[in-house]
Every structure is written in C-alpha cells, then in structure tokens.
C-alpha cells in the first residue's frame, strides 16, 4: 500500500490519534499550521474531492460533522477553519481525501 494515510489508518505508521470510528480516522498533523491542527480522513481510500461521486456525499458530510464535533470538544468557540485542498496547485500533497481542522488562533483572509 503506497498511500501514507492508508498506512496510518492500518497502524503501519504511528500517528497521534484524536478520534476513530468505523468510517473516520482523525489525527494530529505533524506540521501544524495552527495550535490545533487535526486531519480527518475517511478510512476508505478516496484520492480527493475531485474523485468523489454522489454515493460519497454522506461520508463527506460525516467528515464535516465530526470536525465540528471535535471543534466543540476542543473549545474552539472563537472560530476554526476547515480546509479541503483539491489537487497539487491547492496544496494537496497526500492523495487520500482529508479535511484539515485548524483553530486556536485568529485566521487571516484570504487564506492563499
């Protein structure tokens, strides 16, 4: 298996797990862009949003709802950002769909 995130989910590569259920694995980003930086990934490999289809809609929604739940649990009441990079020009470097949950500091706009 060549996918970094699939190997993390399988336990082949260590990660600081924040949450896991039957569909979602969440862990701390090793290069955090904010005091709180969690990656939420589906356990089923999906290269990115561009490859998603209508049957993936429920999973995409579940990832966002779990990010919101984690943000509440982590007391990010003042705000947080959810980022989904799509393709290399957007900064996607691991081609397994993942959301970034960033918080704990003010966020600037525009982000890029």
N, C-alpha and C positions, 0 to 999 in steps of 0.2 A: 504494500500500500504506500503510495507516494505522497498522499495528502497529509500535510502536517497536522491539520485539525482532526482528521480521522484517526491518526496515530495518538493524538492527545486523548480523544474520546475513548479509544481502545485501551488506554493506560500504558502504552508503549513509551510515551514521553511524559515526564511529570509536568503537572500544572497545579496552580493554586485554585482548586475548585471552589466555587461560590454556590453553585446550585446544579442539581441534576434530577431529571425525571426520565420517563421513557422516550421522550422526543427531543429534549433540550439539554445541552451541557453549557454551563457558564463558568468562566474562569477569569482570573486577573490577567490583564495584558502585561507582558514582560517589558514593554516600552511605553509606560503610561503617558498619556497626553493631558492628564488631569489627576488630581488627588484620588478620585475614584475613576477607574477605567476598567470596565468589565466587558469581555467578549461573550456574546450569546450565540451559540451555533446549534443548528439542527443536527441531531445525531445521524440522520440520513444525509448522505453526501448530495449536495446540490451546489454546483460550481458558483453560481451567483444569481442575482435577481434577474439578469437577462435570460437565464436558462429556466426560470420558474414558469409554470403554467397554471391554469385555473385550479387544478387539484391541489396546488401548493398554497392557495390563499389562506386556508385555515392555519397551516403551520406558520406562515408569515405573520398572521395576526397573533398567534400564540407567543411568538418570539417578542413582539412588541408589548403585549400584555405582561409577560414575565419581566421584561425590562422595567416597566412601570412599577410592578410589584417590588422588584429589587430596589428601585429608587426610593420608594416609600419606606422600605425596611431600613435602608441606609440613611434615612433622614435628609434626603436631598430636596427638601421642601422649597428652597430658594430657586431651584431650577436645575435642569440637567439637559443633556443633548443626547439624542440617539442618532447615530450615523451609520449609513449603509453605503459603502463605497462599491461602485459597479465599474469594473474594468481598470486596467492599469493607469489610464490617464486620470482616474479619480482617486488613485492611491491604493487600489486593491492589490495586495501582494500575496495573499493566500487565496486560492481559488476554490474556497468552500464558503458558501454564503455565511455571513456573520454580521451581527449588529454590534456596534460599539456603544456602550452606555458610559457617558462621561459626565462627571459632576464634581462638586466640591470647590469650584472656583467660578468667577464670572466668565462667561463665554463671549468672545468678540464676534462681530458680524461685519462683513461676510466672512465665512469660515475659510475660504480658499484663497 
